[in-house]
């Protein structure tokens, strides 16, 4: 499945609306060695870096929620809410 980084970021924001709702910045880069996307969430001084396997990214683009990524997004949102 062919898509670019921007399309994947848009899809992640669509599947996980809490990213936009909480003003979380999202960035990603593809790591060929790991065959995975390195995803970085930031809000203020809070930051989380995680990875998304290529197969999971393909699933996301096919509107299948990425459970692992959803857990990471949820934990990040909880962490910065508790700190503020």
C-alpha positions, 0 to 999 in steps of 0.5 A: 500500500502506497502512502506518504508520511503526511497521509499517515499522520492525517489518518492517525489524527482521524482515528485518534481525535484526542490528538487534535482535541488536546493540541498534541503535536504529531511527527513521524519518520520511517526507519528502513532498518526497523521497517517501522515508523518512529512517531513522536507526540509532543505537548509543551514539555511532555514528549513520547516517542514510540514506533508503529510497525509498517504492517500496523501503519498499513492497517491504520490506512485501511481504517483498522485501529492500531491497538498499541498506538491507541494505548500509547496515545491514551497514556500520553494524554493521561500523563500530561493531564495529570501533570498540569 
